[in-house]
Structure formats: C-alpha cells, structure tokens
Amino acid sequence: MSSTENASYQAGQAKGKAEEKTSSLMDRAAETASNAKESIQESGQQMMAKAQGAGQAAKDKISGK
C-alpha cells in the first residue's frame, strides 16, 4: 500500500468514526429532549391538578361545605 493509499484509508477511517460519533450524539440529544418534554408534560399535569383542587377548595369554602 502506497503512502497516498494509506493516507486515504486513514482519512476514510477517521470520517467513519466521526460520522458514528455524530450519530450517537444526535441520538442522545433526541432522547434527552424527549425526556425533558415528558417531564414538562408531567409537571404541567400536576400543576393543573393542584389548581383544580385549590379551585374546588375555594368553591367549597364559599359555599360553606
């Protein structure tokens, strides 16, 4: 193998590794974003439930229950 062929081979190897690393990082970023979205949705649902409970308690207090 000539030095030009070796350099080309090495460049191809480096490119393949970089593409794999990029793909892995993108997958991790997508998973992190998905987890954050789920967490925010759960927090929002909990806040709505608390607000509804507080609203009901206020209604009950006003109506004398």
N, CA, C, O and CB atoms as a CASP TS submission, in Angstrom:
PFRMAT TS
TARGET T0000
AUTHOR 0000-0000-0000
METHOD Language model
MODEL 1
PARENT N/A
ATOM      1  N   MET     1       0.854  -1.168   0.000  1.00  0.00           N
ATOM      2  CA  MET     1       0.000   0.000   0.000  1.00  0.00           C
ATOM      3  C   MET     1       0.903   1.236   0.000  1.00  0.00           C
ATOM      4  O   MET     1       1.805   1.363   0.829  1.00  0.00           O
ATOM      5  CB  MET     1      -0.973  -0.005   1.229  1.00  0.00           C
ATOM      6  N   SER     2       0.646   2.134  -0.937  1.00  0.00           N
ATOM      7  CA  SER     2       1.458   3.348  -1.014  1.00  0.00           C
ATOM      8  C   SER     2       1.054   4.317   0.093  1.00  0.00           C
ATOM      9  O   SER     2       0.019   4.148   0.737  1.00  0.00           O
ATOM     10  CB  SER     2       1.311   4.020  -2.400  1.00  0.00           C
ATOM     11  N   SER     3       1.879   5.322   0.298  1.00  0.00           N
ATOM     12  CA  SER     3       1.581   6.291   1.353  1.00  0.00           C
ATOM     13  C   SER     3       0.307   7.078   1.025  1.00  0.00           C
ATOM     14  O   SER     3      -0.422   7.478   1.932  1.00  0.00           O
ATOM     15  CB  SER     3       2.769   7.256   1.547  1.00  0.00           C
ATOM     16  N   THR     4       0.038   7.301  -0.262  1.00  0.00           N
ATOM     17  CA  THR     4      -1.187   8.001  -0.651  1.00  0.00           C
ATOM     18  C   THR     4      -2.405   7.142  -0.332  1.00  0.00           C
ATOM     19  O   THR     4      -3.408   7.636   0.183  1.00  0.00           O
ATOM     20  CB  THR     4      -1.159   8.359  -2.155  1.00  0.00           C
ATOM     21  N   GLU     5      -2.307   5.858  -0.642  1.00  0.00           N
ATOM     22  CA  GLU     5      -3.412   4.941  -0.343  1.00  0.00           C
ATOM     23  C   GLU     5      -3.622   4.827   1.169  1.00  0.00           C
ATOM     24  O   GLU     5      -4.757   4.792   1.645  1.00  0.00           O
ATOM     25  CB  GLU     5      -3.140   3.545  -0.952  1.00  0.00           C
ATOM     26  N   ASN     6      -2.531   4.771   1.908  1.00  0.00           N
ATOM     27  CA  ASN     6      -2.620   4.676   3.361  1.00  0.00           C
ATOM     28  C   ASN     6      -3.276   5.936   3.941  1.00  0.00           C
ATOM     29  O   ASN     6      -4.122   5.850   4.831  1.00  0.00           O
ATOM     30  CB  ASN     6      -1.217   4.466   3.974  1.00  0.00           C
ATOM     31  N   ALA     7      -2.881   7.089   3.434  1.00  0.00           N
ATOM     32  CA  ALA     7      -3.460   8.341   3.914  1.00  0.00           C
ATOM     33  C   ALA     7      -4.956   8.375   3.592  1.00  0.00           C
ATOM     34  O   ALA     7      -5.762   8.814   4.413  1.00  0.00           O
ATOM     35  CB  ALA     7      -2.736   9.561   3.281  1.00  0.00           C
ATOM     36  N   SER     8      -5.317   7.918   2.410  1.00  0.00           N
ATOM     37  CA  SER     8      -6.728   7.884   2.014  1.00  0.00           C
ATOM     38  C   SER     8      -7.505   6.930   2.907  1.00  0.00           C
ATOM     39  O   SER     8      -8.622   7.233   3.324  1.00  0.00           O
ATOM     40  CB  SER     8      -6.871   7.468   0.536  1.00  0.00           C
ATOM     41  N   TYR     9      -6.919   5.786   3.199  1.00  0.00           N
ATOM     42  CA  TYR     9      -7.557   4.808   4.081  1.00  0.00           C
ATOM     43  C   TYR     9      -7.759   5.400   5.476  1.00  0.00           C
ATOM     44  O   TYR     9      -8.834   5.279   6.063  1.00  0.00           O
ATOM     45  CB  TYR     9      -6.710   3.516   4.163  1.00  0.00           C
ATOM     46  N   GLN    10      -6.722   6.036   5.992  1.00  0.00           N
ATOM     47  CA  GLN    10      -6.798   6.650   7.320  1.00  0.00           C
ATOM     48  C   GLN    10      -7.866   7.751   7.354  1.00  0.00           C
ATOM     49  O   GLN    10      -8.604   7.881   8.331  1.00  0.00           O
ATOM     50  CB  GLN    10      -5.422   7.228   7.723  1.00  0.00           C
ATOM     51  N   ALA    11      -7.939   8.538   6.278  1.00  0.00           N
ATOM     52  CA  ALA    11      -8.953   9.596   6.203  1.00  0.00           C
ATOM     53  C   ALA    11     -10.349   8.982   6.204  1.00  0.00           C
ATOM     54  O   ALA    11     -11.257   9.505   6.850  1.00  0.00           O
ATOM     55  CB  ALA    11      -8.749  10.467   4.936  1.00  0.00           C
ATOM     56  N   GLY    12     -10.522   7.888   5.491  1.00  0.00           N
ATOM     57  CA  GLY    12     -11.815   7.205   5.466  1.00  0.00           C
ATOM     58  C   GLY    12     -12.190   6.661   6.837  1.00  0.00           C
ATOM     59  O   GLY    12     -13.344   6.743   7.257  1.00  0.00           O
ATOM     60  N   GLN    13     -11.213   6.113   7.518  1.00  0.00           N
ATOM     61  CA  GLN    13     -11.454   5.607   8.871  1.00  0.00           C
ATOM     62  C   GLN    13     -11.863   6.737   9.815  1.00  0.00           C
ATOM     63  O   GLN    13     -12.797   6.592  10.604  1.00  0.00           O
ATOM     64  CB  GLN    13     -10.200   4.899   9.408  1.00  0.00           C
ATOM     65  N   ALA    14     -11.160   7.853   9.725  1.00  0.00           N
ATOM     66  CA  ALA    14     -11.471   8.999  10.588  1.00  0.00           C
ATOM     67  C   ALA    14     -12.867   9.533  10.279  1.00  0.00           C
ATOM     68  O   ALA    14     -13.617   9.888  11.188  1.00  0.00           O
ATOM     69  CB  ALA    14     -10.417  10.120  10.409  1.00  0.00           C
ATOM     70  N   LYS    15     -13.208   9.588   8.998  1.00  0.00           N
ATOM     71  CA  LYS    15     -14.532  10.072   8.608  1.00  0.00           C
ATOM     72  C   LYS    15     -15.619   9.152   9.162  1.00  0.00           C
ATOM     73  O   LYS    15     -16.629   9.621   9.687  1.00  0.00           O
ATOM     74  CB  LYS    15     -14.643  10.171   7.070  1.00  0.00           C
ATOM     75  N   GLY    16     -15.410   7.859   9.044  1.00  0.00           N
ATOM     76  CA  GLY    16     -16.387   6.891   9.558  1.00  0.00           C
ATOM     77  C   GLY    16     -16.577   7.019  11.056  1.00  0.00           C
ATOM     78  O   GLY    16     -17.705   6.977  11.547  1.00  0.00           O
ATOM     79  N   LYS    17     -15.501   7.173  11.773  1.00  0.00           N
ATOM     80  CA  LYS    17     -15.580   7.333  13.230  1.00  0.00           C
ATOM     81  C   LYS    17     -16.299   8.624  13.596  1.00  0.00           C
ATOM     82  O   LYS    17     -17.108   8.641  14.524  1.00  0.00           O
ATOM     83  CB  LYS    17     -14.173   7.319  13.850  1.00  0.00           C
ATOM     84  N   ALA    18     -16.011   9.707  12.873  1.00  0.00           N
ATOM     85  CA  ALA    18     -16.660  10.985  13.149  1.00  0.00           C
ATOM     86  C   ALA    18     -18.163  10.902  12.878  1.00  0.00           C
ATOM     87  O   ALA    18     -18.966  11.433  13.646  1.00  0.00           O
ATOM     88  CB  ALA    18     -16.028  12.100  12.301  1.00  0.00           C
ATOM     89  N   GLU    19     -18.537  10.236  11.787  1.00  0.00           N
ATOM     90  CA  GLU    19     -19.957  10.079  11.469  1.00  0.00           C
ATOM     91  C   GLU    19     -20.678   9.256  12.537  1.00  0.00           C
ATOM     92  O   GLU    19     -21.804   9.574  12.921  1.00  0.00           O
ATOM     93  CB  GLU    19     -20.123   9.416  10.095  1.00  0.00           C
ATOM     94  N   GLU    20     -20.028   8.207  13.009  1.00  0.00           N
ATOM     95  CA  GLU    20     -20.624   7.364  14.048  1.00  0.00           C
ATOM     96  C   GLU    20     -20.786   8.147  15.349  1.00  0.00           C
ATOM     97  O   GLU    20     -21.815   8.045  16.016  1.00  0.00           O
ATOM     98  CB  GLU    20     -19.761   6.107  14.286  1.00  0.00           C
ATOM     99  N   LYS    21     -19.774   8.922  15.703  1.00  0.00           N
ATOM    100  CA  LYS    21     -19.836   9.719  16.926  1.00  0.00           C
ATOM    101  C   LYS    21     -20.939  10.771  16.817  1.00  0.00           C
ATOM    102  O   LYS    21     -21.685  10.995  17.770  1.00  0.00           O
ATOM    103  CB  LYS    21     -18.474  10.393  17.205  1.00  0.00           C
ATOM    104  N   THR    22     -21.039  11.412  15.661  1.00  0.00           N
ATOM    105  CA  THR    22     -22.089  12.410  15.446  1.00  0.00           C
ATOM    106  C   THR    22     -23.460  11.775  15.563  1.00  0.00           C
ATOM    107  O   THR    22     -24.356  12.337  16.194  1.00  0.00           O
ATOM    108  CB  THR    22     -21.932  13.077  14.074  1.00  0.00           C
ATOM    109  N   SER    23     -23.628  10.621  14.967  1.00  0.00           N
ATOM    110  CA  SER    23     -24.904   9.915  15.030  1.00  0.00           C
ATOM    111  C   SER    23     -25.260   9.569  16.472  1.00  0.00           C
ATOM    112  O   SER    23     -26.409   9.724  16.885  1.00  0.00           O
ATOM    113  CB  SER    23     -24.856   8.640  14.175  1.00  0.00           C
ATOM    114  N   SER    24     -24.290   9.108  17.226  1.00  0.00           N
ATOM    115  CA  SER    24     -24.510   8.759  18.628  1.00  0.00           C
ATOM    116  C   SER    24     -24.905   9.983  19.443  1.00  0.00           C
ATOM    117  O   SER    24     -25.823   9.919  20.261  1.00  0.00           O
ATOM    118  CB  SER    24     -23.256   8.116  19.221  1.00  0.00           C
ATOM    119  N   LEU    25     -24.214  11.096  19.222  1.00  0.00           N
ATOM    120  CA  LEU    25     -24.528  12.330  19.942  1.00  0.00           C
ATOM    121  C   LEU    25     -25.926  12.832  19.589  1.00  0.00           C
ATOM    122  O   LEU    25     -26.650  13.314  20.461  1.00  0.00           O
ATOM    123  CB  LEU    25     -23.487  13.410  19.628  1.00  0.00           C
ATOM    124  N   MET    26     -26.306  12.722  18.329  1.00  0.00           N
ATOM    125  CA  MET    26     -27.638  13.155  17.902  1.00  0.00           C
ATOM    126  C   MET    26     -28.711  12.282  18.551  1.00  0.00           C
ATOM    127  O   MET    26     -29.749  12.788  18.978  1.00  0.00           O
ATOM    128  CB  MET    26     -27.761  13.103  16.359  1.00  0.00           C
ATOM    129  N   ASP    27     -28.469  10.990  18.624  1.00  0.00           N
ATOM    130  CA  ASP    27     -29.423  10.086  19.279  1.00  0.00           C
ATOM    131  C   ASP    27     -29.583  10.450  20.752  1.00  0.00           C
ATOM    132  O   ASP    27     -30.700  10.493  21.269  1.00  0.00           O
ATOM    133  CB  ASP    27     -28.965   8.619  19.140  1.00  0.00           C
ATOM    134  N   ARG    28     -28.472  10.708  21.418  1.00  0.00           N
ATOM    135  CA  ARG    28     -28.531  11.085  22.842  1.00  0.00           C
ATOM    136  C   ARG    28     -29.250  12.407  23.035  1.00  0.00           C
ATOM    137  O   ARG    28     -30.016  12.564  23.986  1.00  0.00           O
ATOM    138  CB  ARG    28     -27.122  11.175  23.433  1.00  0.00           C
ATOM    139  N   ALA    29     -29.010  13.360  22.142  1.00  0.00           N
ATOM    140  CA  ALA    29     -29.682  14.659  22.244  1.00  0.00           C
ATOM    141  C   ALA    29     -31.184  14.503  22.045  1.00  0.00           C
ATOM    142  O   ALA    29     -31.972  15.131  22.752  1.00  0.00           O
ATOM    143  CB  ALA    29     -29.109  15.648  21.211  1.00  0.00           C
ATOM    144  N   ALA    30     -31.584  13.673  21.089  1.00  0.00           N
ATOM    145  CA  ALA    30     -33.012  13.442  20.845  1.00  0.00           C
ATOM    146  C   ALA    30     -33.662  12.773  22.049  1.00  0.00           C
ATOM    147  O   ALA    30     -34.783  13.119  22.422  1.00  0.00           O
ATOM    148  CB  ALA    30     -33.214  12.578  19.587  1.00  0.00           C
ATOM    149  N   GLU    31     -32.971  11.826  22.653  1.00  0.00           N
ATOM    150  CA  GLU    31     -33.505  11.143  23.831  1.00  0.00           C
ATOM    151  C   GLU    31     -33.636  12.113  25.015  1.00  0.00           C
ATOM    152  O   GLU    31     -34.625  12.077  25.747  1.00  0.00           O
ATOM    153  CB  GLU    31     -32.602   9.952  24.214  1.00  0.00           C
ATOM    154  N   THR    32     -32.647  12.964  25.192  1.00  0.00           N
ATOM    155  CA  THR    32     -32.683  13.952  26.265  1.00  0.00           C
ATOM    156  C   THR    32     -33.849  14.916  26.061  1.00  0.00           C
ATOM    157  O   THR    32     -34.551  15.255  27.013  1.00  0.00           O
ATOM    158  CB  THR    32     -31.354  14.725  26.334  1.00  0.00           C
ATOM    159  N   ALA    33     -34.053  15.354  24.827  1.00  0.00           N
ATOM    160  CA  ALA    33     -35.163  16.263  24.527  1.00  0.00           C
ATOM    161  C   ALA    33     -36.504  15.588  24.786  1.00  0.00           C
ATOM    162  O   ALA    33     -37.429  16.207  25.311  1.00  0.00           O
ATOM    163  CB  ALA    33     -35.089  16.743  23.070  1.00  0.00           C
ATOM    164  N   SER    34     -36.599  14.330  24.420  1.00  0.00           N
ATOM    165  CA  SER    34     -37.842  13.588  24.647  1.00  0.00           C
ATOM    166  C   SER    34     -38.129  13.441  26.141  1.00  0.00           C
ATOM    167  O   SER    34     -39.267  13.602  26.582  1.00  0.00           O
ATOM    168  CB  SER    34     -37.766  12.203  23.987  1.00  0.00           C
ATOM    169  N   ASN    35     -37.101  13.138  26.901  1.00  0.00           N
ATOM    170  CA  ASN    35     -37.267  13.012  28.355  1.00  0.00           C
ATOM    171  C   ASN    35     -37.674  14.343  28.982  1.00  0.00           C
ATOM    172  O   ASN    35     -38.514  14.381  29.880  1.00  0.00           O
ATOM    173  CB  ASN    35     -35.968  12.504  29.001  1.00  0.00           C
ATOM    174  N   ALA    36     -37.078  15.427  28.506  1.00  0.00           N
ATOM    175  CA  ALA    36     -37.428  16.752  29.029  1.00  0.00           C
ATOM    176  C   ALA    36     -38.883  17.079  28.711  1.00  0.00           C
ATOM    177  O   ALA    36     -39.602  17.622  29.551  1.00  0.00           O
ATOM    178  CB  ALA    36     -36.495  17.836  28.441  1.00  0.00           C
ATOM    179  N   LYS    37     -39.306  16.754  27.515  1.00  0.00           N
ATOM    180  CA  LYS    37     -40.698  17.018  27.118  1.00  0.00           C
ATOM    181  C   LYS    37     -41.663  16.250  28.016  1.00  0.00           C
ATOM    182  O   LYS    37     -42.663  16.803  28.473  1.00  0.00           O
ATOM    183  CB  LYS    37     -40.928  16.632  25.635  1.00  0.00           C
ATOM    184  N   GLU    38     -41.366  14.984  28.269  1.00  0.00           N
ATOM    185  CA  GLU    38     -42.218  14.172  29.138  1.00  0.00           C
ATOM    186  C   GLU    38     -42.263  14.751  30.550  1.00  0.00           C
ATOM    187  O   GLU    38     -43.326  14.801  31.170  1.00  0.00           O
ATOM    188  CB  GLU    38     -41.716  12.720  29.177  1.00  0.00           C
ATOM    189  N   SER    39     -41.127  15.181  31.048  1.00  0.00           N
ATOM    190  CA  SER    39     -41.053  15.746  32.393  1.00  0.00           C
ATOM    191  C   SER    39     -41.877  17.024  32.489  1.00  0.00           C
ATOM    192  O   SER    39     -42.591  17.237  33.469  1.00  0.00           O
ATOM    193  CB  SER    39     -39.594  16.026  32.779  1.00  0.00           C
ATOM    194  N   ILE    40     -41.777  17.864  31.479  1.00  0.00           N
ATOM    195  CA  ILE    40     -42.540  19.117  31.466  1.00  0.00           C
ATOM    196  C   ILE    40     -44.035  18.824  31.406  1.00  0.00           C
ATOM    197  O   ILE    40     -44.829  19.472  32.088  1.00  0.00           O
ATOM    198  CB  ILE    40     -42.119  20.002  30.269  1.00  0.00           C
ATOM    199  N   GLN    41     -44.412  17.849  30.591  1.00  0.00           N
ATOM    200  CA  GLN    41     -45.832  17.492  30.492  1.00  0.00           C
ATOM    201  C   GLN    41     -46.363  16.978  31.839  1.00  0.00           C
ATOM    202  O   GLN    41     -47.464  17.336  32.257  1.00  0.00           O
ATOM    203  CB  GLN    41     -46.042  16.423  29.391  1.00  0.00           C
ATOM    204  N   GLU    42     -45.580  16.147  32.500  1.00  0.00           N
ATOM    205  CA  GLU    42     -45.995  15.622  33.805  1.00  0.00           C
ATOM    206  C   GLU    42     -46.117  16.756  34.821  1.00  0.00           C
ATOM    207  O   GLU    42     -47.061  16.785  35.611  1.00  0.00           O
ATOM    208  CB  GLU    42     -44.992  14.557  34.308  1.00  0.00           C
ATOM    209  N   SER    43     -45.174  17.677  34.801  1.00  0.00           N
ATOM    210  CA  SER    43     -45.227  18.814  35.727  1.00  0.00           C
ATOM    211  C   SER    43     -46.465  19.660  35.456  1.00  0.00           C
ATOM    212  O   SER    43     -47.135  20.107  36.387  1.00  0.00           O
ATOM    213  CB  SER    43     -43.951  19.680  35.606  1.00  0.00           C
ATOM    214  N   GLY    44     -46.762  19.873  34.196  1.00  0.00           N
ATOM    215  CA  GLY    44     -47.944  20.644  33.834  1.00  0.00           C
ATOM    216  C   GLY    44     -49.220  19.985  34.304  1.00  0.00           C
ATOM    217  O   GLY    44     -50.135  20.655  34.782  1.00  0.00           O
ATOM    218  N   GLN    45     -49.282  18.668  34.168  1.00  0.00           N
ATOM    219  CA  GLN    45     -50.471  17.936  34.623  1.00  0.00           C
ATOM    220  C   GLN    45     -50.612  18.030  36.137  1.00  0.00           C
ATOM    221  O   GLN    45     -51.721  18.187  36.648  1.00  0.00           O
ATOM    222  CB  GLN    45     -50.398  16.458  34.188  1.00  0.00           C
ATOM    223  N   GLN    46     -49.504  17.935  36.850  1.00  0.00           N
ATOM    224  CA  GLN    46     -49.549  18.050  38.307  1.00  0.00           C
ATOM    225  C   GLN    46     -49.996  19.441  38.731  1.00  0.00           C
ATOM    226  O   GLN    46     -50.773  19.588  39.674  1.00  0.00           O
ATOM    227  CB  GLN    46     -48.180  17.730  38.913  1.00  0.00           C
ATOM    228  N   MET    47     -49.509  20.456  38.040  1.00  0.00           N
ATOM    229  CA  MET    47     -49.907  21.831  38.370  1.00  0.00           C
ATOM    230  C   MET    47     -51.400  22.039  38.104  1.00  0.00           C
ATOM    231  O   MET    47     -52.090  22.695  38.884  1.00  0.00           O
ATOM    232  CB  MET    47     -49.073  22.847  37.553  1.00  0.00           C
ATOM    233  N   MET    48     -51.891  21.476  36.996  1.00  0.00           N
ATOM    234  CA  MET    48     -53.319  21.609  36.693  1.00  0.00           C
ATOM    235  C   MET    48     -54.168  20.928  37.757  1.00  0.00           C
ATOM    236  O   MET    48     -55.197  21.456  38.180  1.00  0.00           O
ATOM    237  CB  MET    48     -53.634  21.018  35.313  1.00  0.00           C
ATOM    238  N   ALA    49     -53.725  19.755  38.182  1.00  0.00           N
ATOM    239  CA  ALA    49     -54.481  19.031  39.206  1.00  0.00           C
ATOM    240  C   ALA    49     -54.504  19.822  40.518  1.00  0.00           C
ATOM    241  O   ALA    49     -55.539  19.900  41.180  1.00  0.00           O
ATOM    242  CB  ALA    49     -53.872  17.627  39.437  1.00  0.00           C
ATOM    243  N   LYS    50     -53.373  20.401  40.888  1.00  0.00           N
ATOM    244  CA  LYS    50     -53.314  21.210  42.115  1.00  0.00           C
ATOM    245  C   LYS    50     -54.207  22.448  41.989  1.00  0.00           C
ATOM    246  O   LYS    50     -54.908  22.815  42.932  1.00  0.00           O
ATOM    247  CB  LYS    50     -51.852  21.634  42.415  1.00  0.00           C
ATOM    248  N   ALA    51     -54.176  23.077  40.832  1.00  0.00           N
ATOM    249  CA  ALA    51     -55.007  24.270  40.619  1.00  0.00           C
ATOM    250  C   ALA    51     -56.489  23.911  40.682  1.00  0.00           C
ATOM    251  O   ALA    51     -57.289  24.653  41.252  1.00  0.00           O
ATOM    252  CB  ALA    51     -54.677  24.927  39.261  1.00  0.00           C
ATOM    253  N   GLN    52     -56.847  22.783  40.100  1.00  0.00           N
ATOM    254  CA  GLN    52     -58.244  22.356  40.153  1.00  0.00           C
ATOM    255  C   GLN    52     -58.660  22.060  41.592  1.00  0.00           C
ATOM    256  O   GLN    52     -59.763  22.405  42.016  1.00  0.00           O
ATOM    257  CB  GLN    52     -58.465  21.115  39.267  1.00  0.00           C
ATOM    258  N   GLY    53     -57.766  21.422  42.330  1.00  0.00           N
ATOM    259  CA  GLY    53     -58.046  21.128  43.734  1.00  0.00           C
ATOM    260  C   GLY    53     -58.195  22.400  44.546  1.00  0.00           C
ATOM    261  O   GLY    53     -59.079  22.498  45.397  1.00  0.00           O
ATOM    262  N   ALA    54     -57.342  23.366  44.292  1.00  0.00           N
ATOM    263  CA  ALA    54     -57.422  24.651  45.010  1.00  0.00           C
ATOM    264  C   ALA    54     -58.705  25.387  44.640  1.00  0.00           C
ATOM    265  O   ALA    54     -59.349  26.002  45.489  1.00  0.00           O
ATOM    266  CB  ALA    54     -56.189  25.537  44.692  1.00  0.00           C
ATOM    267  N   GLY    55     -59.063  25.314  43.370  1.00  0.00           N
ATOM    268  CA  GLY    55     -60.302  25.948  42.940  1.00  0.00           C
ATOM    269  C   GLY    55     -61.512  25.317  43.590  1.00  0.00           C
ATOM    270  O   GLY    55     -62.443  26.012  43.997  1.00  0.00           O
ATOM    271  N   GLN    56     -61.499  24.011  43.687  1.00  0.00           N
ATOM    272  CA  GLN    56     -62.613  23.307  44.324  1.00  0.00           C
ATOM    273  C   GLN    56     -62.675  23.634  45.814  1.00  0.00           C
ATOM    274  O   GLN    56     -63.760  23.807  46.370  1.00  0.00           O
ATOM    275  CB  GLN    56     -62.480  21.786  44.118  1.00  0.00           C
ATOM    276  N   ALA    57     -61.518  23.717  46.454  1.00  0.00           N
ATOM    277  CA  ALA    57     -61.488  24.060  47.880  1.00  0.00           C
ATOM    278  C   ALA    57     -62.048  25.461  48.107  1.00  0.00           C
ATOM    279  O   ALA    57     -62.768  25.701  49.077  1.00  0.00           O
ATOM    280  CB  ALA    57     -60.048  23.967  48.431  1.00  0.00           C
ATOM    281  N   ALA    58     -61.712  26.386  47.204  1.00  0.00           N
ATOM    282  CA  ALA    58     -62.241  27.744  47.330  1.00  0.00           C
ATOM    283  C   ALA    58     -63.755  27.748  47.152  1.00  0.00           C
ATOM    284  O   ALA    58     -64.466  28.430  47.889  1.00  0.00           O
ATOM    285  CB  ALA    58     -61.582  28.680  46.299  1.00  0.00           C
ATOM    286  N   LYS    59     -64.248  26.990  46.181  1.00  0.00           N
ATOM    287  CA  LYS    59     -65.696  26.900  45.959  1.00  0.00           C
ATOM    288  C   LYS    59     -66.384  26.312  47.186  1.00  0.00           C
ATOM    289  O   LYS    59     -67.429  26.795  47.623  1.00  0.00           O
ATOM    290  CB  LYS    59     -66.006  26.042  44.710  1.00  0.00           C
ATOM    291  N   ASP    60     -65.778  25.263  47.733  1.00  0.00           N
ATOM    292  CA  ASP    60     -66.353  24.615  48.917  1.00  0.00           C
ATOM    293  C   ASP    60     -66.402  25.593  50.097  1.00  0.00           C
ATOM    294  O   ASP    60     -67.381  25.631  50.843  1.00  0.00           O
ATOM    295  CB  ASP    60     -65.533  23.357  49.297  1.00  0.00           C
ATOM    296  N   LYS    61     -65.337  26.377  50.254  1.00  0.00           N
ATOM    297  CA  LYS    61     -65.290  27.321  51.366  1.00  0.00           C
ATOM    298  C   LYS    61     -66.353  28.402  51.198  1.00  0.00           C
ATOM    299  O   LYS    61     -67.017  28.801  52.154  1.00  0.00           O
ATOM    300  CB  LYS    61     -63.895  27.958  51.473  1.00  0.00           C
ATOM    301  N   ILE    62     -66.495  28.858  49.972  1.00  0.00           N
ATOM    302  CA  ILE    62     -67.504  29.902  49.703  1.00  0.00           C
ATOM    303  C   ILE    62     -68.906  29.378  49.929  1.00  0.00           C
ATOM    304  O   ILE    62     -69.759  30.069  50.485  1.00  0.00           O
ATOM    305  CB  ILE    62     -67.375  30.427  48.267  1.00  0.00           C
ATOM    306  N   SER    63     -69.138  28.148  49.492  1.00  0.00           N
ATOM    307  CA  SER    63     -70.496  27.592  49.624  1.00  0.00           C
ATOM    308  C   SER    63     -70.746  27.026  51.033  1.00  0.00           C
ATOM    309  O   SER    63     -71.855  26.585  51.331  1.00  0.00           O
ATOM    310  CB  SER    63     -70.720  26.486  48.571  1.00  0.00           C
ATOM    311  N   GLY    64     -69.732  27.037  51.888  1.00  0.00           N
ATOM    312  CA  GLY    64     -69.905  26.613  53.275  1.00  0.00           C
ATOM    313  C   GLY    64     -69.833  25.112  53.473  1.00  0.00           C
ATOM    314  O   GLY    64     -70.354  24.609  54.468  1.00  0.00           O
ATOM    315  N   LYS    65     -69.213  24.384  52.570  1.00  0.00           N
ATOM    316  CA  LYS    65     -69.109  22.921  52.716  1.00  0.00           C
ATOM    317  C   LYS    65     -67.984  22.542  53.651  1.00  0.00           C
ATOM    318  O   LYS    65     -67.752  21.357  53.889  1.00  0.00           O
ATOM    319  CB  LYS    65     -68.894  22.255  51.357  1.00  0.00           C
TER
END
